[in-house]
């Protein structure tokens, strides 16, 4: 019998390999030799989203990366590359994720970032308990950069009271993720890299070996803690959600790897432990 972790690994790999095609949940289940209901129940139970929602997030993340990295590529070309039959269908899905259309996104200035909605990894069967209990993401594409900057500092953070924000609505939670990224990009330097390491957890890999630089970024982020972001009125699960300003605060910590030979799993654990320690410092 195939274990749940192996089944999830197969599903995630198949979806990643087929982001350019208009695959459905049924196709993923067929590729994993299981029923649609079995896959959907397992995927939602662990990742708290449907298979379809995950595929949309991944396609829109790849689309955002292409918009930033290849200015010569038209929106239609990107849409077709990601399995959408028209510019309109792609733009509609893009707006639902990014709250703006692709052209507006491309025109925005900002720092380089990678995988705001990264590829998920199956949960670990062993290892650090703090990491294991959280949704795992794949940031291995940055591993070489981590080794190159082994003496540089990381800024690690997560969103305080994210469960309360998600309780307002899924849209409020999704917009909190974008708000956190925007706050990080606003303080990061041109060579710093902003990325996501979990459900509501983020990091900035600086290009500086000076701890005062990283602490300066931390102070800038802390200065806007408690400020609000706006969620427009919307309907979710048949319930009317009024427009509102939602306050958001980030837990923030600073660390560095100090070892260019550090294994990927150890690095990932250290970033999350920094977040855990920042929460304890804040009295949580």
C-alpha positions as CSV (number, residue, x, y, z in Angstrom):
1,X,0.0,0.0,0.0
2,X,1.3,3.4,-1.0
3,X,1.9,5.7,2.0
4,X,0.2,9.1,2.3
5,X,3.5,10.9,2.0
6,X,4.5,9.0,-1.1
7,X,1.1,9.8,-2.6
8,X,1.5,13.5,-1.8
9,X,5.0,13.5,-3.3
10,X,3.7,11.9,-6.5
11,X,0.9,14.4,-6.8
12,X,3.1,17.4,-6.2
13,X,5.7,16.2,-8.7
14,X,3.0,15.6,-11.3
15,X,1.5,19.0,-10.9
16,X,4.8,20.8,-11.0
17,X,5.7,18.9,-14.2
18,X,2.4,19.8,-15.9
19,X,1.9,23.5,-15.0
20,X,1.9,24.3,-18.7
21,X,-1.1,22.1,-19.3
22,X,-4.8,22.5,-18.4
23,X,-4.8,19.5,-16.1
24,X,-7.7,18.8,-13.6
25,X,-7.8,17.1,-10.2
26,X,-9.0,14.0,-11.9
27,X,-5.8,13.9,-14.0
28,X,-3.6,14.2,-11.0
29,X,-5.5,11.4,-9.2
30,X,-5.2,9.2,-12.3
31,X,-1.4,9.8,-12.4
32,X,-1.2,8.8,-8.7
33,X,-3.3,5.7,-9.2
34,X,-5.9,6.8,-6.6
35,X,-9.4,8.2,-6.6
36,X,-10.2,11.9,-6.9
37,X,-11.9,11.8,-3.5
38,X,-8.9,10.1,-1.8
39,X,-6.4,12.6,-3.2
40,X,-8.6,15.6,-2.4
41,X,-9.3,14.6,1.1
42,X,-5.6,13.9,1.8
43,X,-4.4,17.1,0.1
44,X,-6.9,19.4,1.9
45,X,-6.3,17.7,5.2
46,X,-2.6,18.4,5.1
47,X,-2.3,21.5,3.0
48,X,-5.6,23.3,3.8
49,X,-6.4,24.0,0.2
50,X,-7.8,22.0,-2.8
51,X,-5.7,20.6,-5.5
52,X,-7.2,23.1,-8.0
53,X,-6.4,26.0,-5.7
54,X,-2.8,24.9,-5.3
55,X,-2.4,24.6,-9.1
56,X,-3.7,28.1,-9.6
57,X,-1.4,29.5,-7.0
58,X,1.6,27.8,-8.6
59,X,0.7,28.9,-12.1
60,X,0.2,32.5,-10.9
61,X,3.6,32.4,-9.1
62,X,5.4,31.2,-12.2
63,X,3.4,33.8,-14.2
64,X,4.6,36.6,-11.8
65,X,8.2,35.4,-12.1
66,X,8.0,35.5,-15.9
67,X,6.4,39.0,-15.9
68,X,9.3,40.3,-13.8
69,X,12.2,38.4,-15.4
70,X,11.2,38.5,-19.1
71,X,9.8,42.0,-20.1
72,X,9.8,41.0,-23.8
73,X,7.4,38.2,-23.2
74,X,3.7,39.2,-23.7
75,X,1.0,38.5,-21.3
76,X,-0.7,36.3,-23.9
77,X,2.5,34.3,-24.4
78,X,2.7,33.7,-20.6
79,X,-0.9,32.8,-20.5
80,X,-0.5,30.2,-23.2
81,X,2.7,28.8,-21.6
82,X,0.7,28.2,-18.4
83,X,-2.2,26.4,-20.0
84,X,-4.7,29.3,-20.3
85,X,-6.5,29.6,-23.6
86,X,-6.8,33.4,-23.5
87,X,-5.3,36.6,-22.1
88,X,-8.6,37.2,-20.3
89,X,-8.7,33.8,-18.5
90,X,-5.1,34.2,-17.3
91,X,-5.7,37.8,-16.2
92,X,-8.8,36.9,-14.3
93,X,-6.9,34.2,-12.3
94,X,-3.9,36.5,-11.9
95,X,-6.1,39.2,-10.3
96,X,-7.6,36.8,-7.9
97,X,-4.2,35.9,-6.5
98,X,-2.3,39.2,-6.8
99,X,-5.1,41.8,-6.6
100,X,-4.0,43.5,-9.8
101,X,-3.8,42.6,-13.5
102,X,-0.6,41.3,-15.1
103,X,0.3,44.6,-16.7
104,X,0.0,46.5,-13.4
105,X,2.2,43.9,-11.7
106,X,4.9,44.1,-14.4
107,X,5.0,47.9,-14.0
108,X,5.6,47.8,-10.3
109,X,9.1,48.4,-9.1
110,X,10.5,46.2,-6.4
111,X,13.2,43.8,-5.3
112,X,13.8,40.4,-6.7
113,X,11.9,37.7,-5.0
114,X,11.2,34.1,-5.6
115,X,8.2,31.8,-5.2
116,X,5.7,33.8,-3.1
117,X,3.5,30.7,-3.4
118,X,6.3,28.1,-3.5
119,X,6.1,24.4,-4.4
120,X,5.0,22.4,-1.4
121,X,7.0,19.5,0.0
122,X,5.5,16.4,1.6
123,X,5.5,16.5,5.4
124,X,8.7,15.0,6.9
125,X,8.3,11.7,8.8
126,X,11.2,12.7,11.1
127,X,13.3,15.7,12.0
128,X,12.7,18.9,13.9
129,X,9.3,19.0,15.5
130,X,8.8,22.7,15.0
131,X,9.4,22.4,11.3
132,X,7.5,19.2,10.9
133,X,4.3,20.6,12.2
134,X,4.3,23.3,9.6
135,X,3.6,23.2,5.9
136,X,6.8,22.5,4.1
137,X,7.8,24.4,1.0
138,X,10.6,23.9,-1.5
139,X,13.2,26.7,-1.7
140,X,16.0,24.5,-2.9
141,X,16.5,26.7,-6.0
142,X,18.0,29.2,-3.6
143,X,20.4,26.8,-1.9
144,X,23.4,27.8,-4.0
145,X,22.8,31.4,-3.1
146,X,22.5,30.5,0.6
147,X,26.0,28.8,0.4
148,X,27.4,31.8,-1.4
149,X,26.1,34.1,1.3
150,X,26.9,31.9,4.2
151,X,28.2,34.8,6.2
152,X,25.3,37.1,5.4
153,X,22.4,37.7,7.6
154,X,18.8,36.6,7.3
155,X,15.7,38.4,8.5
156,X,13.0,35.9,9.4
157,X,9.4,36.7,10.3
158,X,5.9,35.5,10.4
159,X,2.4,37.0,10.8
160,X,1.2,37.4,14.3
161,X,-2.3,36.0,15.0
162,X,-2.6,34.6,11.4
163,X,-5.4,32.2,12.6
164,X,-7.5,35.2,13.6
165,X,-7.0,36.8,10.2
166,X,-7.9,33.6,8.4
167,X,-11.0,33.4,10.6
168,X,-12.2,36.7,9.0
169,X,-12.1,35.1,5.5
170,X,-9.7,33.3,3.2
171,X,-9.4,36.5,1.1
172,X,-8.2,38.4,4.3
173,X,-5.6,35.7,4.9
174,X,-4.4,35.7,1.3
175,X,-4.1,39.5,1.3
176,X,-2.1,39.3,4.5
177,X,0.5,37.2,2.7
178,X,0.8,39.8,0.0
179,X,0.9,42.6,2.6
180,X,3.8,40.9,4.4
181,X,5.7,40.4,1.2
182,X,5.2,44.1,0.3
183,X,6.5,45.2,3.7
184,X,9.6,43.1,3.3
185,X,10.2,44.3,-0.2
186,X,9.8,47.9,0.9
187,X,12.7,47.7,3.4
188,X,15.0,45.2,1.5
189,X,17.9,46.4,-0.5
190,X,18.4,45.8,-4.3
191,X,20.6,42.8,-3.7
192,X,18.5,41.3,-0.9
193,X,16.2,38.3,-1.7
194,X,12.7,38.1,-0.3
195,X,11.1,34.6,-0.2
196,X,8.5,32.6,1.6
197,X,9.4,29.6,3.8
198,X,6.0,28.4,5.1
199,X,2.3,29.2,5.3
200,X,2.7,32.6,6.9
201,X,6.5,32.6,7.3
202,X,9.0,34.6,5.3
203,X,12.7,35.4,5.1
204,X,15.0,38.0,3.6
205,X,18.5,36.9,2.6
206,X,20.5,40.0,2.8
207,X,23.7,40.7,0.9
208,X,25.4,42.0,4.0
209,X,27.7,40.5,6.6
210,X,27.0,43.4,8.9
211,X,24.5,42.6,11.6
212,X,23.6,46.3,12.1
213,X,22.3,46.3,8.5
214,X,19.9,43.4,9.3
215,X,18.9,44.9,12.6
216,X,18.2,48.2,10.7
217,X,15.8,46.3,8.4
218,X,14.2,44.7,11.5
219,X,13.6,48.2,13.0
220,X,12.0,49.5,9.9
221,X,9.6,46.5,9.8
222,X,8.8,46.9,13.5
223,X,8.0,50.5,12.9
224,X,5.0,49.7,10.8
225,X,3.8,46.8,13.0
226,X,0.1,47.3,13.8
227,X,-0.6,49.3,10.7
228,X,-3.6,48.1,8.6
229,X,-4.3,46.7,5.2
230,X,-7.7,47.0,3.5
231,X,-9.9,44.1,2.4
232,X,-12.8,45.1,0.2
233,X,-16.3,43.7,0.8
234,X,-16.8,40.3,-0.6
235,X,-18.8,37.1,-0.3
236,X,-17.3,33.8,0.9
237,X,-19.1,30.5,1.5
238,X,-22.4,32.4,1.1
239,X,-21.5,34.9,3.8
240,X,-21.2,38.6,3.3
241,X,-17.9,39.9,4.5
242,X,-17.8,43.7,5.0
243,X,-15.0,45.9,3.9
244,X,-12.5,46.5,6.7
245,X,-9.0,47.6,7.7
246,X,-7.1,44.8,9.3
247,X,-4.1,45.5,11.6
248,X,-1.1,43.3,11.0
249,X,2.1,42.7,13.0
250,X,5.1,40.6,12.1
251,X,7.3,38.6,14.5
252,X,10.9,39.4,13.4
253,X,14.2,37.7,14.1
254,X,17.8,37.9,12.7
255,X,20.2,35.0,12.1
256,X,22.9,33.7,9.8
257,X,24.0,30.2,8.7
258,X,27.7,30.6,9.6
259,X,28.5,27.3,7.7
260,X,28.6,27.0,3.9
261,X,28.4,23.2,4.3
262,X,25.1,23.3,6.1
263,X,22.5,20.8,4.8
264,X,19.3,22.1,3.3
265,X,17.2,20.6,6.0
266,X,19.4,22.1,8.7
267,X,19.2,25.5,7.1
268,X,15.4,25.3,6.8
269,X,15.1,24.3,10.4
270,X,17.3,27.2,11.5
271,X,15.2,29.8,9.8
272,X,12.1,28.5,11.4
273,X,13.8,28.3,14.8
274,X,14.7,31.9,14.5
275,X,11.0,32.7,14.0
276,X,10.1,30.5,17.0
277,X,12.6,32.4,19.2
278,X,11.3,35.8,18.1
279,X,7.8,34.7,19.3
280,X,9.2,33.8,22.7
281,X,11.0,37.1,22.8
282,X,7.6,38.9,22.1
283,X,6.0,36.9,25.0
284,X,4.1,34.4,23.0
